[in-house]
Amino acid sequence: MGLNTFDRNYGMSANSREYWGGNNGFVTVVVTLPADVEIGETTVVADGTDAGDNAAQTALSAAEYNQFMIAQLLAQRSVEVATSVLAKGTVDPTVSGFGTIGGNVIAFGKSGTLTDDSFGITFMIERQDVLTAQAVRPGSNYPVPVDPCAEITADLGQAGVFRKKDGTAAAALPVAIKVFASLPVLI
């Protein structure tokens, strides 16, 4: 793909939707969490003591930081518009077809082995096409493949990216990213 095709710009490619934001889509990030890592919210409750209150604040800070890290890595590629509720321990990425690309699913990436009680969050994004794999990196004159979903899952999954409840670095975690071209009908 040459730069003159404008495939990565708002509404300029032949297959783009010509309204708000161009190629809007949805990205679901799934992470299998150990008991000592939380995302977005914490179950640690302040108990009125200095030690208990500090532990609760540290756990909340770590959980919010972990959600921020997911958003930050996605924001390096796409424009985030909104997020879903946090699906804590209710996402099952082990079901048949979870990693299949086709139909409404336009990209998928995974690092590590996920379990059936994983965490999930979905982001509404502009320009979902920036997360699809390409045989030639934009701007390159020769084949340099790029797979943004694989790169993001590798980055998110490495040790030290997430924090434990006590604020220390977490070990490497299994991560998956699934990109949807459009929102299915909600009933």
matplotlib code that plots the C-alpha trace (Angstrom):
import matplotlib.pyplot as plt

x = [0.0, 1.4, 0.9, -1.1, -4.0, -4.9, -6.1, -5.2, -6.9, -10.4, -12.9, -10.5, -10.3, -12.6, -14.2, -14.6, -17.8, -18.3, -19.5, -18.3, -14.6, -14.3, -13.7, -15.2, -15.0, -14.7, -11.7, -12.1, -9.0, -9.1, -6.6, -6.3, -5.6, -4.0, -5.7, -3.3, -3.9, -7.0, -8.1, -10.2, -11.6, -10.4, -11.9, -9.6, -11.6, -10.3, -10.8, -10.1, -6.5, -3.5, -2.2, -5.6, -6.4, -3.0, -3.4, -6.9, -5.5, -2.5, -4.7, -7.1, -4.2, -2.7, -6.1, -6.6, -3.0, -3.6, -6.7, -4.7, -2.0, -4.5, -6.0, -2.5, -1.2, -4.4, -4.2, -0.8, -2.7, -6.3, -8.5, -10.5, -14.0, -15.7, -15.3, -17.6, -18.3, -15.6, -16.2, -14.4, -13.8, -16.7, -15.1, -14.4, -11.8, -11.5, -14.7, -14.5, -14.0, -12.9, -9.7, -11.3, -11.1, -14.0, -17.4, -17.5, -14.1, -11.4, -8.3, -7.2, -4.0, -3.0, -0.1, -0.1, -2.8, -6.0, -8.5, -12.3, -12.5, -10.7, -11.2, -12.5, -13.1, -14.3, -13.2, -15.1, -12.5, -12.1, -10.1, -10.3, -8.4, -5.1, -5.3, -5.5, -2.4, -0.6, 1.9, 3.7, 4.1, 2.6, 5.3, 7.6, 8.8, 9.4, 7.5, 7.8, 4.8, 3.1, 0.5, -0.6, -2.7, 0.2, 2.4, 0.0, -0.7, 3.0, 3.5, 0.7, 1.5, 5.1, 6.2, 6.1, 3.3, 0.6, 0.8, -0.3, -2.6, 0.5, 1.8, 4.7, 5.2, 3.1, 4.5, 3.8, 0.0, -1.9, -3.6, -5.9, -7.2, -10.2, -11.2, -14.8, -15.8, -19.2, -21.4, -23.8, -27.5, -28.0, -31.3]
y = [0.0, 3.3, 6.5, 8.0, 5.6, 7.3, 4.0, 5.2, 8.6, 9.5, 8.6, 8.6, 4.9, 3.2, 1.0, 3.6, 4.8, 8.4, 9.8, 10.6, 9.5, 7.4, 3.7, 3.4, 0.1, -1.6, -3.2, -5.8, -6.4, -9.6, -10.3, -13.4, -11.9, -13.6, -12.9, -10.2, -8.0, -5.9, -3.6, -0.4, -1.2, -3.0, -5.3, -4.1, -2.1, 0.6, -0.5, 2.8, 1.9, 3.6, 0.3, -0.8, 2.6, 2.7, -0.8, 0.1, 3.3, 1.5, -1.3, 1.3, 3.2, 0.0, -1.1, 2.4, 2.3, -1.1, 0.2, 3.3, 1.1, -0.7, 2.6, 4.1, 1.3, 1.4, 5.2, 4.9, 3.5, 4.7, 7.4, 6.1, 7.4, 5.4, 2.3, -0.5, -1.7, -3.8, -7.5, -8.9, -12.7, -13.2, -13.4, -16.8, -16.6, -20.4, -20.8, -22.2, -19.5, -16.8, -16.0, -16.4, -13.4, -13.0, -11.3, -8.5, -9.5, -7.8, -8.4, -10.6, -10.9, -13.0, -13.6, -16.3, -18.9, -17.3, -18.9, -19.1, -16.5, -13.6, -9.8, -7.9, -4.3, -2.9, 0.5, 2.3, 3.7, 5.8, 4.3, 0.6, -0.1, 1.0, -2.3, -4.7, -6.6, -5.4, -7.0, -3.6, -1.1, 2.3, 4.4, 1.5, 0.8, -2.9, -5.7, -5.1, -6.8, -5.1, -6.7, -4.1, -6.6, -8.9, -6.0, -4.6, -8.0, -8.6, -5.2, -5.6, -9.2, -8.6, -8.6, -5.2, -3.6, -4.3, -3.7, -5.9, -4.8, -3.9, -1.6, -3.9, -5.1, -8.1, -11.0, -11.5, -12.0, -13.6, -11.0, -11.0, -8.2, -8.6, -5.9, -5.5, -3.5, -2.5, -2.8, -5.7, -5.1, -4.9, -6.2]
z = [0.0, -1.0, 1.0, -1.8, -1.1, 2.1, 3.7, 7.1, 7.1, 8.0, 5.4, 2.4, 1.6, -0.9, 1.8, 4.6, 6.0, 5.1, 8.4, 11.9, 12.3, 9.2, 10.0, 13.5, 15.3, 18.6, 20.3, 23.1, 25.3, 27.3, 30.1, 32.4, 35.8, 38.8, 42.2, 43.1, 39.9, 39.3, 36.5, 36.9, 40.4, 43.5, 46.0, 48.8, 51.3, 53.6, 57.3, 59.1, 60.1, 58.5, 57.2, 55.8, 54.3, 52.6, 51.3, 49.8, 48.2, 46.8, 45.4, 43.8, 42.4, 40.9, 39.4, 37.8, 36.5, 34.9, 33.0, 32.0, 30.5, 28.3, 27.1, 26.7, 24.4, 22.3, 22.1, 20.4, 17.4, 17.5, 18.8, 21.8, 22.1, 24.9, 27.0, 28.1, 31.6, 33.1, 32.7, 35.7, 35.5, 33.1, 29.7, 28.2, 25.4, 25.4, 23.4, 19.9, 17.3, 19.7, 17.7, 14.2, 11.9, 9.5, 9.3, 11.8, 13.4, 11.3, 13.5, 16.4, 18.4, 21.4, 23.6, 26.3, 27.3, 28.4, 30.9, 30.9, 33.7, 32.1, 32.4, 29.4, 28.4, 25.0, 23.6, 20.9, 18.6, 15.5, 12.6, 13.5, 10.3, 12.1, 14.0, 11.0, 9.8, 6.6, 4.4, 3.9, 6.6, 5.6, 4.0, 3.3, -0.2, 0.4, 2.3, 6.0, 7.6, 10.5, 12.9, 15.4, 17.4, 17.9, 18.8, 21.4, 23.0, 23.2, 24.8, 27.3, 28.2, 29.2, 32.9, 34.6, 32.5, 35.1, 38.8, 41.7, 44.5, 46.6, 43.8, 42.7, 39.1, 38.0, 36.1, 32.4, 31.7, 28.8, 26.7, 23.6, 21.4, 19.1, 16.7, 15.5, 12.4, 13.8, 16.8, 16.7, 17.5, 21.2, 22.6]

ax = plt.figure().add_subplot(projection="3d")
ax.plot(x, y, z, "-o")
ax.set_aspect("equal")
plt.show()
